[in-house]
Amino acid sequence: MNDETRREGSGLCLVVALLATLGAAPCSLFGQEAPGYLSPPIHDPFNTYAQQPPDRAFALGRGGWGTAHGQPSLQTARDIALANCREHVDQCVVIAENETIVRRKAPFPDPAARPTLVAPMDAWSAETALLLALSGLLVLVLGTVVAAQFPLYLFDTGLSDVLKIRMNYTLFPFGALYFFCMLPTFFRAAQRDFSTPFTWVLFAAPMLPYLFVVWYLYERGALFERFELD
């Protein structure tokens, strides 16, 4: 066997060894290690997903998963993976797409490791979150009426040497209680996939009623009080 033949044989062996190593690598995304937060039962599905053709996406839920591959676009792969995941669980997010892992941190942390104030919110049902949201809206309506009828003007700020302005602080405690009631809604929206505009709208929706109330008090002249110094 001449030197050229030996070099060709060595190169072929190297290629075969490389392919065998890639094929045997556990739970890797084309050489990139998969997120460490994946539970053992999901390793095999993820490893299978990693070998599929693009465009592909992997969605993870709390107790379920879904994939899509060979789609006409990456957005289509995301949507199908999320739909497949939501057939088994409610909350799903895309953690990988094509060769990229887009969620480096666990999207569903262990509630026991979270602060006690917010830990139960992940476990609350959609009905409980909706009931709290409606209660928050009632609190906000009540706060608007009280703020308009009984304004509490504090902390004057100078507009000029003689003209001053004070803000109505009556709405602040009602607003704090409103946003507390909206926390479960915020948490549920934050666990969705933020690659779609709908999720951003859903996440920002609880802020809109409060902004509307601020605008309403401003139009009624009950948000600020302007006065002149004697």
URHUVEN-V393332 format. One record per helix or strand of 2 or more residues. SS is the DSSP state (H for helix, E for strand). FROM is the first residue (numbers start at 0). TO is the last residue. Records with the same first field share a line. If there is no record, write none. Layout:
SS: FROM-TO / FROM-TO
This chain:
H: 2-23 / 39-49 / 73-85 / 110-112 / 115-121 / 125-148 / 169-180 / 182-189 / 196-218
E: 27-28 / 31-32 / 56-60 / 63-67 / 91-96 / 99-100 / 152-157 / 162-167 / 223-227
